[in-house]
């Protein structure tokens, strides 16, 4: 491991380098910087696995150096070394951002190596955690962008691409949804509320939420009854799709930073199932109207018998 030791002119790092060289548990490349300014300059220009700071009040105040170092958004592990007891200094060092405090009068070389190893491992885990969080946020943003694009395309199928294209300035028909990770803006095109009873909107809203949770197969009878209601009320597939998109957009916006992929997949299945039942219902209505009942002729009066006269 590569370690920077910040010391003073009265207590250089020769003794520390010798002690670390004697212990063969691991190889430590110790580099020294005299004074806080020189130490900060080295930290600015080079990357180190860990930093050791000698705390000598009056000559080198490690607490001020740590505070300035952490203000610069630096994340290298910092261990303070001083002559005061750990009971007196450990809490203060942790509060300022140091990873540990060791007393040079009581610690051993092997203990110092373990303190360094634990501090380095902790910071590696923190970096990995931050990387995973950022990756998760980017994935969520991509899913929200994809959901917005799909909603826009579905609106375009209903209303025409030109009429639904968002203008350069926001108006009442558009709204902005910001992702959780950065300042990118996703334009979500909102269609007009369908001219349907509020009770039907509320019922479909609850149906969509339940369908997202339970999935297909559990609500088939409920969906079939809803399609029959649409057929009886004369609601066209276009109006049913407008209702679906309007309620879906409300649900997507309520998710916030949560994933939208599962919701969009289940919502597409619900729309497909409703359209299937709705098409079947209108087909049955058409067949009933076109195939009206006809009175059959009495025996002996069929068309062939009449033609013989």
C-alpha positions, 0 to 999 in steps of 0.5 A: 500500500502507498501511504503519505505521512505528514509530519514536522521538521522535529519529528520526521518519518524515518522511525515510522518507515523503519518500523514498517519495514521491519514488519513483514506482514505487508509492503508499505511504501511510505512517502513523507511531506513536511508541514500541512501545506506540503501535505495538502499539495501532495494530496492534490497532485498524487493518489494515496491509499491512506494518509498518516498525520502527526498531531503536534499542537503548536507545530502541526495541527492535524485537526485543522488539516483534516477539516481542510482536507475533507472540505475539498471533497477528498476521500482517502483514509486519514489516521491521526498519530499523536502522543495523547491517549486515544480516549481523549482524541478518538472522538474528536478525530472521528467528528472531523472526518478522520478514520482513526486515532492511534497513540504512538506511545502505546500502539504497535506496528502490527496494530497500525497496519490493521488500522490502515487496512480497515480504513482502506477497506472501509473507504473502498466499500464506500466508493463501491456503494456510491458507484452502485447508488449512482448506477441504480439512479441512472438505470431508474432515470433510463426507465423513466425516460423509456416510460415517457417515450412509450407514453408519448408514442401511445398518445401519438397513435391516438391523437396524431404526432403533430398535435401531441408534439411538445412545444419549446415552452411548457404549457398546461398540456405538458409537465416536467418530471426530474430524475433523482440523480441529475438535472435532466428533464423528462417531458411527459405529455399529458392527454386531456382527461377523458369525458367519462364519469368520475366513478369510472375513472376511480374504478379503473384507477383501482383496477390498474393498481390492483393489476400491477400488484396481482398480475394477469389471471386474478382479475379476468372476471373483473376485466370482462365485466368492465369491458361489457360495461364499456360495450353497453355504454358505447365507449369506443376502443379509442376512448378506453385507451385514452382512459387507460393512458390518463390513469397510467400517467397518474400512476407513473408520476406517483412512483417517484424514484421507483422503477417503472418497468414493472408497472409499464409491463403490467399496464400494457397487459391490462390494456391488451386484455381490455381491448381483447374483451372489448373487441369481442363484445362489439363483435357479438353486438354486430353479429346480433344486429346483422343476423336477425331471426327470420320466420321459417316457412311451413313444410311444403312452402319452401322456395323449391316448392313455390318455384314449381307453380 
